[in-house]
Amino acid sequence: MGWVSHLKDAGFTVKTTDVPDVTPIKTENGIPQRVFSCHTALVDGYVIEGHVPAEDIERLLRERPDITGISVPGMPVGAPGMEGPNPQEFAVISFDDDGQMTVFATHTP
């Protein structure tokens, strides 16, 4: 898993659990359906959804905003673990318990 390797390379300790249906984990942790992706992680009180770059997780943990978590919706080429030809610009979206979403960071190739 490329994203897990990316996080380990950045110094995170990662424990993975494969489940047959990820939807209950996403809904139980307050992830708005509009920002669902493939991976869900729980890090120090925050929810991380999708191929979020380690630098954005580090910033989240440093700044500790009053949000539920951050997400990279979908699986954009160029996000960590999704490397490939023709990388795309992508956004990291923050979300809170009320479903409010804002751009947390943008990444350009």
N, C-alpha and C positions, 0 to 999 in steps of 0.2 A: 504494500500500500504506500504509494508515493507521499501522500499527505502525512501519514504517520512517520515515515522516515524524515520528512522535512521538520516535523516537530522535534523528533529525537535529536537531529543534527543541531537544532537550536537550543538544546539543553533541557527540553521538557521530558519528564518521565511520563510514559504513555502506557496505559493499560487498555487493551481492546477487548470488546465483547461482541460477538456476532449474535444477532437475534433474527428470527424469521420475519418479523414485521417491525419496522422502525417507527411507524406512525404513532403508536401510543407513547413512545419516549419523547417524541417531538411535541405532542399536544400536552403531555403532563408537565413539560418544562416551559410551556408558554411561547413556543415558536409559532409566529403567524404563518399560516399555510403559504402565503405569497413568497416567503423566503426559505421554504423547505429546500433541502439539498440532500446529499448522500450520507454525510457523516454528522453525527451529533456528539459533542464532547461537553463535559462538565469540568470547569476549571475555576477553583477558588470562588465559588458562588455565582459564577456566570455560565451561560450556555454559549457554546461555539458551534455554529452550524455551517457545514460545508468546508470548502478548501480555503479557509482563512489563513493568510500568511502569519507566521510566527511573530513577526514584528508588530502586527496589529494586536495580537493576543498580549504581547508584552506591554504595549501601550495601554491597553484596557486595564491590565493589572496594576500598572503604575498610576494611572489617572483615576481609576475606580469610579467611573460615572454611575449615576443612579439609573441604570438600565438593566434589562434582563440578560441581554447578550448581543452577539454580533454574528452576522451571516454573510457568506458569499452564495447568493442564490444560484441554482443550477450548477453547471460544471464548466466554467469558461476556460478555454484553452489559454494557458499562460499562468493560471493560478497554481500554487504549489501542489504538486502531485498530478497536475493536468498539463504538464509541459508538452509541447508539440509545435509543429509548424504553424505559422500565422497566429501568434498569440494575440489575444484581444485585450482591450482595456476592460477592467472590471471594477465594480464597487463593492466595498464592505459596508453592509447596512446594519445599523444598530436598531434594536427594538426593545420596547419596555412592556410591562405587564398590561398596559392599556391598548397594546397593538400599535402604538405610535412608532413610526420608522423614520430614520434620517440617515444620510450618508455619513459613515464614520471615517472612511478613507477611500481613495481611488488609486488604482494602480494602472500604469500605462506600460506597454511593452518597450 
